Amino acid sequence: MKIFVYKIITKLKEEIKNPQGEVVENIARRLLISSNLKVNTGKFYEIKIFDENKFEADKKIKRISKEILTNPLVETFEIVSVKEV
């Protein structure tokens, strides 16, 4: 059995209003840090999957990301890294 560690980011789609991101944008403007920025907040997940091979682990992590971690109507996910340990 092998261990695969996936790092996944979920975030709201660009067209969806992001109140948390807007707060960061407004504070940066008020503090005169930057008046020209767009912030999109999200969540970070690190998931370890114990499987025989990477192909099967990839299928499982994609299903987890689509069906559990995100609401596909308003969110996207990106697998930013995977490593075998």
trRosetta pair geometry for C-beta under 8 A, 3 or more apart (Angstrom, degrees):
i j d omega theta_ij theta_ji phi_ij phi_ji
1 50 5.3 19 170 177 120 98
1 51 7.1 141 -155 72 79 5
1 52 6.6 -64 -114 -82 54 54
2 50 7.3 167 81 -153 38 53
2 51 6.3 -32 62 74 85 57
2 52 6.8 82 16 -158 96 16
2 53 7.1 73 30 -87 134 26
2 54 7.7 -49 95 -56 146 67
2 57 7.7 -85 88 -43 106 141
2 84 5.8 -28 176 -150 120 112
3 48 5.8 -12 -168 -168 101 106
3 49 7.4 151 -155 77 51 42
3 50 5.6 -24 -98 -99 70 70
3 84 6.9 125 79 -161 56 60
3 85 4.8 -44 90 64 112 89
4 48 7.1 152 77 -155 44 54
4 49 4.9 -18 61 61 97 93
4 50 8.0 179 21 -82 72 24
4 51 6.5 -23 8 35 116 104
4 54 6.2 128 -93 -113 142 73
4 57 4.3 86 33 167 152 161
4 61 7.8 -101 109 -41 125 134
4 82 5.9 3 -180 -173 104 102
4 83 7.3 167 -153 84 61 31
4 84 5.6 -35 -99 -98 70 66
4 85 7.7 160 -101 14 21 77
5 46 6.5 -2 -174 -174 97 94
5 47 7.4 161 -154 82 50 41
5 48 5.3 -22 -99 -98 73 76
5 82 6.9 163 82 -151 49 52
5 83 5.4 -13 56 59 98 81
5 84 7.8 168 14 -96 77 17
5 85 5.7 42 -15 -13 116 119
6 45 7.8 8 106 108 92 94
6 46 7.2 165 84 -153 51 46
6 47 4.9 -14 60 61 101 91
6 48 7.8 179 19 -82 72 27
6 49 6.8 30 -6 -3 113 108
6 57 7.9 -177 -44 155 118 107
6 61 4.9 131 -51 -137 170 149
6 79 5.9 -55 -163 -143 108 105
6 81 7.4 167 -152 90 43 54
6 82 5.0 -10 -102 -102 71 88
7 44 7.1 -13 -170 -169 89 94
7 45 7.3 163 -154 85 43 53
7 46 5.4 -14 -101 -102 72 76
7 79 7.3 113 75 -166 52 59
7 80 5.0 -56 101 64 101 97
7 81 4.6 22 38 50 114 90
7 82 7.5 -152 20 -69 69 47
8 44 7.4 150 82 -158 50 47
8 45 4.5 -13 61 60 99 102
8 46 7.8 176 21 -81 73 30
8 47 6.7 7 5 7 118 111
8 61 7.3 -170 -61 178 132 109
8 65 5.8 -144 -152 -103 150 116
8 69 6.6 -4 122 176 142 173
8 77 5.8 -2 -176 -172 109 110
8 78 7.0 160 -155 80 63 43
8 79 5.4 -33 -99 -103 82 58
8 80 6.9 167 -103 9 24 83
9 42 5.4 66 177 116 90 142
9 43 7.2 163 -153 81 54 44
9 44 5.6 -21 -101 -101 74 67
9 45 7.8 -176 -78 21 28 74
9 77 6.9 160 84 -154 46 59
9 78 5.1 -10 58 57 93 94
9 80 5.7 51 -6 -30 105 122
10 42 5.3 -178 91 -170 47 106
10 43 5.0 -3 55 52 97 92
10 45 7.2 38 -8 -7 102 112
10 65 7.5 -178 -78 -156 106 88
10 69 5.3 -163 -57 149 143 107
10 70 5.0 -166 -138 -81 127 98
10 75 5.4 20 179 174 103 126
10 76 7.0 174 -150 87 61 41
10 77 4.8 -27 -97 -98 78 82
10 78 8.0 172 -82 18 36 65
11 40 5.3 69 176 144 134 108
11 41 6.8 176 -133 104 96 32
11 42 3.1 -65 -83 -82 84 125
11 43 7.6 179 -73 17 56 58
11 75 6.6 165 88 -149 24 83
11 76 6.2 -17 63 58 73 84
12 16 4.3 -118 175 79 112 125
12 18 5.1 -179 53 -86 147 105
12 21 8.0 -119 43 -12 127 132
12 40 6.3 -138 57 -162 88 97
12 41 7.4 38 8 65 105 66
12 42 7.1 -150 0 -87 62 81
12 74 5.9 -31 -140 156 81 89
12 75 5.8 -60 -103 -99 40 69
12 76 7.9 45 145 15 11 79
13 16 4.8 91 60 -3 80 108
13 74 5.9 -129 12 -171 103 41
13 75 6.6 -137 -29 -96 78 17
13 76 5.8 100 -83 -23 73 101
14 40 7.2 -57 -102 -95 59 144
16 74 4.9 89 -96 -158 155 93
16 75 7.9 -46 25 -68 161 52
17 22 7.7 -11 -176 -31 82 131
18 21 3.8 28 116 22 121 120
18 22 6.3 154 92 -21 68 84
18 39 7.3 -142 108 101 132 73
18 40 5.7 -179 -42 -128 175 60
18 41 6.0 161 -178 26 122 87
19 22 5.5 -56 -146 35 33 114
19 23 6.6 39 155 -24 65 99
20 23 5.7 -48 -154 27 34 114
20 24 6.9 31 150 -14 63 102
20 39 7.9 -104 114 120 70 116
20 41 4.3 -33 96 11 124 156
21 24 5.8 -54 -154 36 37 110
21 25 6.3 39 149 -20 68 106
21 38 7.4 20 165 173 126 58
21 39 3.8 -175 -157 100 86 86
21 40 5.3 -2 -97 -95 150 26
21 41 4.9 -152 -60 -13 84 88
22 25 5.4 -51 -146 37 35 116
22 26 6.2 35 156 -20 67 106
22 39 7.5 -159 -50 61 24 104
23 26 5.9 -56 -147 37 29 110
23 27 6.4 26 156 -17 64 107
24 27 6.0 -56 -146 37 29 109
24 28 6.3 30 156 -19 64 108
24 39 4.4 -44 78 65 126 175
24 41 7.5 137 -4 -60 135 108
25 28 5.9 -60 -151 36 27 111
25 29 6.5 25 153 -18 64 107
25 37 5.9 -163 -121 87 84 92
25 38 7.0 4 -94 -118 129 31
25 39 5.2 -153 -52 13 88 109
26 29 5.7 -55 -150 36 32 111
26 30 6.3 30 154 -18 66 107
27 30 5.6 -54 -144 39 33 111
27 31 6.1 19 160 -7 67 111
28 31 6.1 -62 -141 47 26 102
28 33 4.4 -84 -159 64 77 115
28 34 5.0 -18 157 50 120 82
28 35 7.9 -172 118 -76 91 32
28 37 6.0 -19 97 43 156 138
29 32 7.5 26 177 -78 33 33
29 33 7.7 -75 -56 45 19 76
29 34 7.2 -61 -79 89 55 47
29 35 5.1 74 -122 -110 89 67
32 35 7.9 -18 -135 -47 48 93
34 37 4.8 64 114 -24 130 119
43 69 7.7 -152 83 -171 125 100
45 69 6.2 -88 -16 -123 157 136
47 61 6.4 156 86 -122 134 102
47 64 6.9 162 -168 109 171 156
48 85 7.9 -50 -129 36 110 127
49 57 4.5 145 99 -144 135 100
49 60 5.8 144 -141 87 147 132
49 61 6.1 -109 -31 -61 147 99
51 54 7.8 134 87 -83 120 22
51 56 4.9 -160 176 93 136 110
51 57 4.2 -172 41 -68 144 90
51 60 6.9 -180 -69 13 145 142
52 56 6.2 41 53 36 85 144
53 56 5.3 89 65 14 80 99
53 57 7.0 -148 101 -4 40 94
54 57 5.4 -59 -143 42 36 113
54 58 6.0 43 156 -27 70 103
54 82 7.5 113 -148 138 109 136
54 84 7.0 -78 -78 -69 108 117
55 58 5.8 -52 -150 31 26 113
55 59 6.8 27 152 -18 60 103
56 59 5.7 -50 -152 32 35 112
56 60 6.5 32 152 -16 65 106
57 60 5.8 -58 -151 38 33 110
57 61 6.2 28 155 -17 68 107
57 82 7.9 143 118 -164 122 134
58 61 6.0 -57 -142 38 29 106
58 62 6.3 29 159 -18 64 107
58 82 7.6 -3 -92 -119 85 173
59 62 6.0 -59 -151 36 27 110
59 63 6.5 24 154 -16 63 109
60 63 5.8 -58 -150 38 31 110
60 64 6.3 33 153 -19 67 106
61 64 5.5 -49 -144 37 35 114
61 65 6.2 37 155 -21 65 106
61 79 6.7 77 130 -101 129 132
61 82 7.7 -180 41 -101 171 127
62 65 5.7 -53 -146 37 30 112
62 66 6.2 22 158 -13 65 110
62 79 7.8 -60 -83 -41 73 133
63 66 5.9 -59 -142 42 29 106
63 67 5.7 -6 172 9 68 119
64 67 6.7 -72 -127 52 18 89
64 68 5.1 -36 -166 34 62 123
64 69 6.3 56 140 -16 75 105
65 68 7.4 -32 -69 52 9 80
65 69 4.9 -36 -136 40 46 128
65 70 6.3 21 167 3 65 110
65 77 4.3 -167 180 110 117 166
65 79 7.2 -93 -65 -62 159 93
66 69 7.8 35 0 45 15 87
66 70 6.5 -44 -129 54 27 107
66 72 6.4 18 -159 -67 77 118
66 77 7.3 -123 -69 26 51 135
69 77 6.0 76 97 -93 125 140
70 75 4.0 -147 -155 98 99 121
70 76 6.9 14 -144 -151 153 3
70 77 5.0 -127 -36 -41 140 109
71 74 5.3 14 93 41 109 92
71 75 5.2 91 53 15 66 110
72 75 6.9 -75 -92 61 22 73
79 82 6.3 4 167 -42 119 105
